[in-house]
């Protein structure tokens, strides 16, 4: 009898762990499946994620890749210990992170950009892919200020290959000092597998190391 009770208890716990709430949303041609595995998710978080995607994603489709997927699945995961990631057309967000940073809603702006990117294998370096995604968060984010999120200030120990906010700031500087469409052009090149180290010189007249050296001497944006 005790063994039976234990089995039943374990089954109930397992069902609770795997329980999920699924909501479907649609607006125009865009649809969202929201799967929440965390019963303690702060009220209003789901609505904020959904409204942010509906506000941001159509702009990214228009500006970067009209052929990107029109259905997005968002998973709130209780077991994932990172922040968030996009894989196989879905986005997973750590509920642990949301408990630490409940205002960090624009992490979804970064992640949906990965769906927009859809770069083929070998399309471009990971550091640039992540830098473009954070550039997009900087430019298209709904409330970065409320999340306490900003680009990383420059320091001499950095490199353009540091990725994320460091690379994103460099891309902002390039767009202000060379070509305001450079990020869009790099994005297109990576998607079409035409990106190479020579892309920087073709787009700006200078190699990337030379550009970084110039940036490091006057990094104001």
N, C-alpha and C positions, 0 to 999 in steps of 0.2 A: 504493500500500500504506500509506504514512504517513497519507494522508487517511482511508483506511478505518479504521485504528487509532484515529485521532483521533475519528472519528464514533462508533466503538464505545465509546471512553472517555467521551465526552460522554453517550452513552446510559446507561451504567452509573451515572455521577454523577447524571444526571437521575432514574433509578430509585431511587437511594439517597435523594435529596432528598425524593422523593414517597412513599417507603416509609412505611407506617403499620402500627401494630398496633391491631387492633380487638378490644375485649372487651365482652361483654354481661353485664349484671347485672340482677337483679330481686329485689324484696322486696315482697310483698303486691301492691298495684296499681301500684306504682312501678317503672319500669325505666330503666336507664342504658346508653347506648352510649358507650364511652370510646375515643376515637381518639387515639393517641399518634404524632405525627410526629417525635419526638425519641428516638433510640435511646440517648441518654446521660441520659435522665431519671432522677433519683435513685431508687434502689430504695425502694419503700414509698410513694412519692408518690401513685401511682394508687390504692392501697388507702385512703390517708387521704382523698383527695377523695371516693371512693365512699362510705366509711363516714360522712363528714360529711354528704353529701347525704341518705343514708338516715336519718340522725338528725334533720336539720333540716327537710327538705322536708315530711314529713308534718305537722309542727307548723304550718308556714306555711300549708299547705293548710287545715288545721282553723281556724286563727285569722284568716286573711285571705281566702282564695279557694278554696273546695272545688272549683270548676269549672276551675281551672288545669290545664294539661297534666300528664299522668302519665308521659310519657316524656321523658327529658332526654338530649341529646347533648353531650358535653364533648370539645372538640378541644384538644390540646396542640400549639401552632403554633410552629414555629421561625423564621418570618419576621415575625411580629407584634412590634412594638417597644414597645407599650404594656404594660398590666398584664393586663387581661381585659375582655371585653365580652359582652353577650348580644344576639343578633340572630336574628330569624326562628326563634325556638324553640330555638336552640342557644347554647352558651357556648364562647367561645374564650379560652384562657389562654396567655400568652406563656411559652415555655420559658426565654427569656432572664431574665424576671423571677423564675422559680422557681429559677434558678441563683443569682440575687442574694439572694432571700428564700425559701429552701427551707421555712421554717416557716409561710409565709403561706397556709396551707390555707384559712382562713376567708374568703379572697377569694371562694370559691365560694358562701359564704352570702350575700354581697352580690349576686352575680350570679344565683343562683337566685331571689332575691326579685324581680328584674326579670321573670322568667318568671311568677311569681305575680301581679305587678302587672298585666301585660297591659293597660296603659292605652290607650285609643283615642287617635287623634290629636286634640290639643286638650283632652285630659282634665285636664291640669294642667301647671304649670311644671316644667321639667327640674330646676331646683334642688331642688324639693320631692321629686320622684321619687327623686333621688339621696340626698337627706337621709333619706328613709324607708328606703331600702336600707341605709344605714349605721346607722340606728337599729336595724334588724333584725340587722345584724351585731353590734352592741353587745349586744343583748338575747338573741339566739339563738346567737351564735357559740360554737363548741366549745372553741377555745383561742386567744382573742385575746391573752392574756398571753404565751403561748409564741411568738406571732408578733411580739411587741413592738408590738402595735396598740392604740391607745386613742383616745378622743375628743379633739379638739383643745381645749386650754385656751382660755378666753375671753380676748380682748383687745379694746380699744376700736376697733380698726381694722376689725373684722369686720362682716359684714352677714348677715342671715338668708338672703340669696340666694347666699352663698358656696358653698352646696351641701355634699355629702358629710359629713364629720365635724363641720364647724362647724354646719351645719343640724341634723344628728342630735343634737348636744348641746342645741341649743335645743328640739328636740322632746322630749328627755328631761326638760328643765326644765319644759316645759309639761305633760307627763304627771304630773309630781310636784306641780305647783302648781295645776293647773286641772282636768284630766280625764285619768284614767289610760288612757282608751280613745281619746284624741284622734287618735293616729296611725292607729288602725284605722278611725276614722270618716273621716279625710281620705283614706285609701287607698280606701275604698269610694266616696267622692264622686268621686275622680279616675277610678275605673274606670267609674262610671255617668255621667260627664260632668256632674255636678251641682256640682262644685267651682267656687268663685268667690272673689274677694277678700273677699266678705262672709261666707265660711265661718268665718273666724276669730272674728268678732264673734258669730255665731250659736252657736258652740261654747264661747266663753269669756266673752262679754260685752264684749270689747275687740277693736279692730282690730289687725292684725299689727304695725304700727309702734309702737303703744302697748305691746304685749306685749314687743317687742324692747327698748324703752326700759326697761321694768321689769326684764327679764332682765339688761340691761347693768349695772344698778345693784346687782343681787344675783344673780350667776350661779351660785351654789353649787348643786351637785347631789349 
